[in-house]
Amino acid sequence: MHPNPRRRQEIICEHVSPAAARMVEIGALNGPTFAPAEHNVRFIDYATREQLIQDTAANPAVDPARIVHVHYATPSTNYADIVPDRFDIAIANHVIEHIPDLASWFTNIHAILDDGGLFFLSVPDKRYTFDYLKRETNIVDVVRAHTEGYTKPTAAMLFEHYYYRRPLEAAHCWSGEHEAIVAQPGMSITDAWQNAIRSAQVYTSTHCHMFTKDSFVGLLGEMKQLGFAPFDIADIRDVDPGANEFHVVLKRDDSVDRIGRFGAFKVLAVGYLVTALDGFEAAFAIFS
């Protein structure tokens, strides 16, 4: 069961009325959560519809006729700079894991939501996907990506993908077949590194971040303390049997100003934190 659009709609409908809400969906491609012909929904993606059709021409899973019209086309996450409208709810299904700089993404989503706005996410749980062997994203990963200004997956992110990827699907994990699959060797370490270096020369989409439901909750709390995720959890649902995604409804923290409230001093401080942690890790490796 991957994915389950009806399940997503059910959860959203418990919090807003899609018939009346002003909605925006990020990265819908050819699978919008709500049909644009029947709802007040706009779409954000990295390119125009015409470019998306070209980019997915070789993908048999993508029906070009169903690719949505993109109202706001931008390769960056600086939505606040190009989206003049405000929305009641933002929707992002299987998008968060592809975003290199989560802090920028969350603060920009916050900026285009109206007061009291909601942010709905469908997030792949690494335990039920090809990310099974990868570690969960932690707060240092988020701080490093933000302070170093990641705009595309790094060679390290791509290396992790190539080296640890296993051909897992949710059905394998729920049936117990995953143990035999993850025990098999993947790509050799040298091939993984060569592929990563080559792929990093251009924008190559990959899973930059990995989560479980519990790790997401902990990470979001830490990000909020740093001013990187001005949201509160309104609802969260664990992975349904047979599926591979958990669902989160976040509520906009209206006490936080739109982008800029926390100031440069805090970004500078967390930059020093990353540098200090990197130095500690290096020292520990030398003396251990």
C-alpha positions, 0 to 999 in steps of 0.5 A, a space after each residue: 500500500 504505497 501510497 494511499 491518497 484516500 488516507 491522506 484526504 481523510 486525515 486532512 478533512 478532519 482538520 479543514 474543509 477542503 471545499 472551503 480551504 485555500 490550499 497549496 501543494 508542493 511537489 504534487 507532479 501527477 498525483 495531487 491530493 485534491 483535484 484542482 478542478 474541484 478545489 481551490 488549490 495551487 501548486 509549487 514545484 521546482 519547474 513549470 509543467 512543461 519542464 516537468 513533462 520533459 523531465 519525466 518523459 522516460 518515467 512510465 509511472 508518470 502520466 504527462 496528461 495528469 501533471 498539474 499546472 504549476 502556479 509557482 515554479 522555483 528551484 529553491 525553497 525561498 517560497 516567501 520571495 515568489 508566492 504572494 498569496 497566503 493559504 490555510 493549509 500546505 500539503 507535501 507528500 514524500 517531499 521533506 526527505 528530498 529537501 537538503 535545507 530543512 530549516 529554510 523549507 520550514 520557515 518558508 512554508 510558515 511564511 506563506 501560511 495564514 495565521 492558524 494555518 496547517 502543514 500536512 506531511 506524508 513522510 516515508 518511514 525509513 524502516 519500510 523503505 530502501 532507506 532501512 540501513 540509513 541512520 535517522 537525520 539528527 539536529 546537527 545534520 539540519 544545522 550543518 545543511 542550513 549554515 552551509 547553505 545546501 541547495 542540492 544533495 551533497 556528495 555525502 548524501 548521494 554516497 549514503 544513498 548508493 552505499 546503503 540502499 537496498 531493494 526494499 518495499 513496504 511489503 517486504 518489511 511487513 512480511 519479515 522478508 526484509 531481514 534477508 534482503 538487507 543482509 545482502 551486499 549492496 553497491 561496492 564502496 568504491 562504486 558508491 563513491 564514484 557514483 556520488 562524486 559524478 552525481 554531485 556535479 549536477 542536481 541529483 534527487 535523492 533522500 537527503 533526510 531519513 525519519 521514523 515517526 518518533 525521530 521526526 517528533 524529536 527533531 521537530 522539537 529541537 528545530 523549533 527551539 533553534 527557530 528552524 521549524 515554527 510549528 506545533 504538532 496538531 496530529 500525527 499518525 503512525 504507519 498503517 499496516 502494509 504502508 510505508 508513510 506516517 502522517 503529520 499535521 502541523 499548526 503554524 506558530 503565529 507568535 513567530 514573525 514571518 522569516 527573520 524573527 530569530 535573527 542572524 545571531 542565532 544562525 551564527 551561534 548554531 554555525 559555531 555549534 556545528 564547527 565545535 561538534 565537528 572538532 570534537 568528533 575529529 578529536 575523539 576519532 584521533 584519541 580513541 
